[in-house]
Amino acid sequence: MSSSPISADAQPWGPRNELTPILARSANGNLRVESNGSAGCYGGWDVPFSLEDQLRHLLVSVRVRWADLQRGPASLEAMALWVRPDMTTHSWAPLEVTEQDGDWSTMRSRVLERPAGCKLIVRVQIRWSSTGWSEWADWRVDQASAPDALPMRLAAGSSKTTGPTPSITRNRDRFLELCRRAGDDNVDLLCLPETIFSQDLGEPSGQGLVEQAVEIPGEHIAPFLSLAKEYEMALAFSVLERSGELVYNTALLIDARGNIALKYRKVHLAIREAWRGVTPGDSFHAARLEPLGAHVGLNICMDSSSPESARLVAAAGAEILLLPIENDFRATAWRATPEESAPFSLPRWSVIQQSRALDNHMYVVAARNAGVGSGIFGPDGTVLAMDYGDSPLVTADVDLHDLRRHPTGPPYRDVIWYQRRPEVYADLVARAATYAPGETRN
């Protein structure tokens, strides 16, 4: 079931006259928005919809083409507004570009729930461009089903060496046993620590490093694939990967069917890794985790010190970030010299993980080799579970579709991505600093 706009009733909209763009209607019902020449040009059309009463959950879409806008598609804006009878706004949701067909882009909203007594207006406009124009067409409002809950049991686990001298095989078997414990606890997604096969084997370089590395897939990875399938449990961990003459610090995401859903090579190496001969990866990704349907991404240890690592995973659609990690140097007390003792600070560690979760509105599951601090952090910044030194396996039951909302209505995550302006972030990706390393700034 769908509904059409009352295009004849479309009304011009702008915050004030000197910023309102030039507005026109075409013979075929399309609406044109052209810049008035001001750098602050901001405005467009409000298009009302007549909705049938039974329409409760909606998908809203509109198509647009444009030319000569200063910031390209970033100069376009579309949103769905629920307005009260007095025309004040009850709530809103941004429309996002989801498809491209030649010159035309489709912008679509997420599912909206209809507030009682409100009517729908779709606002289309340009923003902050002294040049260019846009043309809007093919408005649609379609009925959608109410979003289903997506419950998951998340877990972070660690396992300390005990007994005989550690080896790759003994480490592997120890973590397989931890996986079985998680499977028995009905965990859906388990994150294990960093380089689990090499735990407590030291930090060799040269040929010694190669001897600690394994092939992917290979004999040491195969048991984890089988276990994941047996328990119908997804899991992730990091290992040293041997690929030709190269060694990577590689994290694997194994789905509940026993397949490798994602392989991620650590981008930001600790300096000791680079000195030992580890090669970095160069990209971040997320994968849809079947059959659960969750979107999951990976970081490893030092990646956490660069906020772009988590942000790029979130930009790829991840709802959950898995972080196998040895430690975070920022979670130790500040030191004046390298020789000074620097104990691990659990509060500082927790703040780092909470910030990553909150900044990107996704769950963060961090697993430390040392155990203490392994935990699950909610997209609202809350600590959902934590290993305080006595819990080698911590779990949290979550609903991925239970999204916290911004005070103006849309999910907090939608607002995070809507308000971004990547066209002005060029300096952020410049490698050179504005002052020399080690220099004290006055």
Secondary structure, 3 states (H helix, E strand, C coil): CEECECHHHCEEECCCCCCCCEEEECCCCCEEEECCCCCCCEEEEEEEECCCCCCCEEEEEEEEEEECCCCHHHHEEEEEEEECCCCCEEEEEECEEEEEECCEEEEECCCEECCCCCEEEEEEEEECCCCCEEEEEEEEEEECCCCCCCEEEEEEECCCCCCCCCCHHHHHHHHHHHHHHHHHCCCCEEECCCCHHHCCCCCCCCHHHHHHCECCCCCCCHHHHHHHHHHCCEEEEEEEEEECCEEEEEEEEECCCCCEEEEEECCCCCHHHHHHCCCCCCCCCEEEECCCCEEEEECCHHHHHCHHHHHHHHHCCCCEEEEEECCCHHHECCCCCCCCCCCECHHHHHHHHHHHHHHHCCEEEEEECCCCCCEEECCCCCEEEECCCCCCEEEEEEECCCCCECCCCCEHHHHHHHCCCHHHCHHHHCCCCCCCCCCCCC
